């Protein structure tokens, strides 16, 4: 009887994938007691390679500029993948 093993990845494979694609953790929390805001926490953690981060930072800056000028249609937004860009 042949037993199939689940696909396993080494730590190096997992880290390579995370750094290549990137991971964003965005947290927003508010604690209120009797209607009085006691604590608000806003945090964004980005884990990516420098190249991946810079590529997406440029794209996010474009989105922020367009949204501040009220010229953005999110249905039409296309973000190029880092592999496709040459700069």
Contact map, one row per residue, 1 for C-alpha under 8 A:
111000000000000000000000000000000000000000000000000000000000000000000000000000000000000
111100000000000000000000000000000000000000000000000000000000000000000000000000000000000
111110000000000000000000000000000000000000000000000000000000000000000000000000000000000
011111000000000000000000000000000000000000000000000000000000000000000000000000000000000
001111100000000000000000000000000000000000000000000000000000000000000000000000000000000
000111110000000000000000000000000000000000000000000000000000000000000000000000000000000
000011111000000000000000000000000000000000000000000000000000000000000000000000000000000
000001111100000000000000000000000000000000000000000000000000000000000000000000000000000
000000111111110000000000000000000000000000000000000000000000000000000000000000000000000
000000011111110000000000000000000000000000000000000000000000000000000000000000000000000
000000001111111000000000000000000000000000000000000000000000000000000000000000000000000
000000001111111100000000000000000000000000000000000000000000000000000000000000000000000
000000001111111110000000000000000000000000000000000000000000000000000000000000000000000
000000001111111111000000000000000000000000000000000000000000000000000000000000000000000
000000000011111111100000000000000000000000000000000000000000000000000000000000000000000
000000000001111111110000000000000000000000000000000000000000000000000000000000000000000
000000000000111111111100000000000000000000000000000000000000000000000000000000000000000
000000000000011111111110000000000000000000000011000000000000000000000000000000000000000
000000000000001111111110000000000000000000000011100100000000000000000000000000000000000
000000000000000111111100000000000000000000000001100100000000000000000000000000000000000
000000000000000011111110000000000000000000000001000100000000000000000000000000000000000
000000000000000011111111000000000000000000000111100110000000000000000000000000000000000
000000000000000001101111100000000000000000000111000000000000000000000000000000000000000
000000000000000000000111110000000000000000011110000000000000000000000000000000000000000
000000000000000000000011111000000000000000111100000000000000000000000000000000000000000
000000000000000000000001111100000000000001111000000000000000000000000000000000000000000
000000000000000000000000111110000000000011110000000000000000000000000000000000000000000
000000000000000000000000011111000000000111100000000000000000000000000000000000000000000
000000000000000000000000001111100000000111000000000000000000000000000000000000000000000
000000000000000000000000000111110000111110000000000000000000000000000000000000000000000
000000000000000000000000000011111000111100000000000000000000000000000000000000000000000
000000000000000000000000000001111111111000000000000000000000000000000000000000000000000
000000000000000000000000000000111111110000000000000000000000000000000000000000000000000
000000000000000000000000000000011111000000000000000000000000000000000000000000000000000
000000000000000000000000000000011111100000000000000000000000000000000000000000000000000
000000000000000000000000000000011111110000000000000000000000000000000000000000000000000
000000000000000000000000000001111011111100000000000000000000000000000000000000000000000
000000000000000000000000000001111001111100000000000000000000000000000000000000000000000
000000000000000000000000000001110000111110000000000000000000000000000000000000000000000
000000000000000000000000000111100000111111000000000000000000000000000000000000000000000
000000000000000000000000001111000000001111100000000000000000000000000000000000000000000
000000000000000000000000011110000000000111110000000000000000000000000000000000000000000
000000000000000000000000111100000000000011111000000000000000000000000000000000000000000
000000000000000000000001111000000000000001111100000000000000000000000000000000000000000
000000000000000000000001110000000000000000111110000000000000000000000000000000000000000
000000000000000000000111100000000000000000011111000000000000000000000000000000000000000
000000000000000001100111000000000000000000001111100000000000000000000000000000000000000
000000000000000001111110000000000000000000000111110110000000000000000000000000000000000
000000000000000000110100000000000000000000000011111110000000000000000000000000000000000
000000000000000000000000000000000000000000000001111111000000000000000000000000000000000
000000000000000000000000000000000000000000000000111111100000000000000000000000000000000
000000000000000000111100000000000000000000000001111111110000000000000000000000000100000
000000000000000000000100000000000000000000000001111111111000000000000000000000000000000
000000000000000000000000000000000000000000000000011111111100000000000000000000000000000
000000000000000000000000000000000000000000000000001111111110000000000000000000000100000
000000000000000000000000000000000000000000000000000111111111000000000000000000000000000
000000000000000000000000000000000000000000000000000011111111100000000000000000000000000
000000000000000000000000000000000000000000000000000001111111110000000000000000000000000
000000000000000000000000000000000000000000000000000000111111111000000000000000100000000
000000000000000000000000000000000000000000000000000000011111111100000000000000000000000
000000000000000000000000000000000000000000000000000000001111111110000000000000000000000
000000000000000000000000000000000000000000000000000000000111111111000000000000000000000
000000000000000000000000000000000000000000000000000000000011111111100001000000000000000
000000000000000000000000000000000000000000000000000000000001111111110000000000000000000
000000000000000000000000000000000000000000000000000000000000111111111000000000000000000
000000000000000000000000000000000000000000000000000000000000011111111111000000000000000
000000000000000000000000000000000000000000000000000000000000001111111111000000000000000
000000000000000000000000000000000000000000000000000000000000000111111110000000000000000
000000000000000000000000000000000000000000000000000000000000000011111111000000000000000
000000000000000000000000000000000000000000000000000000000000000001111111000000000000000
000000000000000000000000000000000000000000000000000000000000000001111111100000000000000
000000000000000000000000000000000000000000000000000000000000001001101111110000000000000
000000000000000000000000000000000000000000000000000000000000000000000011111110000000000
000000000000000000000000000000000000000000000000000000000000000000000001111110000000000
000000000000000000000000000000000000000000000000000000000000000000000000111110000000000
000000000000000000000000000000000000000000000000000000000000000000000000111111000000000
000000000000000000000000000000000000000000000000000000000000000000000000111111100000000
000000000000000000000000000000000000000000000000000000000000000000000000000111110000000
000000000000000000000000000000000000000000000000000000000010000000000000000011111000000
000000000000000000000000000000000000000000000000000000000000000000000000000001111101100
000000000000000000000000000000000000000000000000000000000000000000000000000000111111100
000000000000000000000000000000000000000000000000000100100000000000000000000000011111100
000000000000000000000000000000000000000000000000000000000000000000000000000000001111110
000000000000000000000000000000000000000000000000000000000000000000000000000000011111110
000000000000000000000000000000000000000000000000000000000000000000000000000000011111111
000000000000000000000000000000000000000000000000000000000000000000000000000000000011111
000000000000000000000000000000000000000000000000000000000000000000000000000000000000111
